[in-house]
Amino acid sequence: MKAKVNKTTIKLIQGDILASKVDVIVNSTDPTLTVSPRLAAAAGIIVEQECLMIGWCEVGGAVMTSPGKLSAQKLIHVVGPRWGEGSERGKLANATWETLRLAEENGYRSIAFPAIATGSVGGYPVENCARIMLQQIVDFTFEPLKNLREIHICIDTESELQVFTRELERQLATLKDSDNGKVPAV
């Protein structure tokens, strides 16, 4: 699914985020900035070394490194909450917003997100993740953006893609209702 909200295109894609043709790829990680074996294999040792030098990032925060051998220009490592740790919604909202802010302030036009903090590592329910992430992304498009024009959310499974698609459709309908019938381009 693809929708244009203000001057920004939001795309929901089922596929490998590491193969995304975007300026910035987002890596969901933990506060110690652990690099997964899969990312390490694709990006090379430099990303692990840069994360070790940075050392720490608060939950809800994000830091930037080089992309190593990936085709993107930068990697943003975002620390999402673990389900059950408390204040998860606020932390996920902050993580999403901070990632978008970093990309915008550093002049990047396109970014690819995973479903932050879901799966076996973070345990965040996909439905809640979709609602919070998409709400922050849509809200961010109302900021006076100079750079960011394309936001991809790369989803691993068809069932998760359906959850994100339903949520984006719901949020677009809410926008239409609140904006006197103006509907974002889909």
C-alpha positions, -999 to 999 in steps of 0.1 A, spaced: 0 0 0 11 35 -7 -3 69 4 7 105 1 1 126 32 11 162 27 44 161 7 55 127 20 48 92 6 42 64 30 47 29 16 40 -4 33 62 -31 19 66 -68 26 103 -75 21 139 -74 33 146 -40 49 184 -45 43 177 -45 5 157 -12 6 167 14 -19 165 44 5 189 69 21 184 56 56 177 21 69 164 18 105 177 -10 127 156 -18 158 180 -27 187 185 -26 224 200 0 247 235 -15 243 231 -11 205 235 -48 198 240 -56 161 222 -87 150 242 -114 132 221 -108 101 229 -70 100 266 -77 109 269 -101 79 252 -76 55 269 -44 67 303 -56 79 323 -51 110 324 -13 108 288 -10 120 295 -31 150 326 -11 158 307 22 156 279 9 178 305 -3 204 321 32 203 287 49 209 280 23 236 245 32 248 212 47 238 181 52 260 149 34 252 129 57 229 161 72 214 180 67 182 216 71 170 232 72 136 261 53 121 276 46 87 258 19 67 289 -2 63 284 -23 31 247 -16 28 235 5 -2 219 32 21 238 63 31 232 59 68 219 35 95 198 47 123 197 24 153 165 29 173 158 15 207 122 4 211 106 -7 243 102 -43 255 65 -51 260 58 -51 297 85 -27 308 61 2 313 53 33 293 57 13 261 34 35 240 52 67 248 86 50 243 76 37 209 62 70 199 94 88 210 116 62 191 96 67 159 96 105 161 133 107 171 142 85 141 122 107 117 138 138 132 173 125 128 166 117 91 150 150 84 177 171 102 205 153 84 190 160 50 178 126 40 149 121 16 139 85 22 139 61 51 129 24 57 116 13 91 110 -22 105 80 -28 128 100 -15 158 102 -37 189 79 -65 176 87 -101 175 106 -123 200 131 -96 210 107 -68 220 75 -86 222 55 -55 212 21 -65 198 20 -58 160 -15 -41 162 -3 -16 189 30 -11 170 12 -3 138 -11 22 155 17 41 174 42 41 145 18 51 118 3 78 141 37 93 146 46 90 109 14 107 98 18 134 124 54 140 113 43 148 78 25 179 92 59 193 104 76 219 81 97 192 63 125 203 40 139 169 31 121 137 41 97 127 12 95 89 14 89 67 44 88 29 39 77 4 65 92 -30 57 72 -58 71 83 -95 74 51 -114 70 18 -111 51 -3 -111 83 17 -82 97 15 -63 64 -23 -67 66 -23 -53 102 -3 -22 91 -24 -18 59 -57 -18 79 -42 7 104 -30 31 77 -64 29 60 -80 37 93 -58 67 100 -62 80 64 -100 78 69 -97 97 102 -76 123 84 -103 126 57 -131 130 82 -112 157 102 -100 176 71 -134 184 56 -134 156 31 -98 161 17 -84 127 13 -47 119 11 -37 104 -22 -35 66 -21 
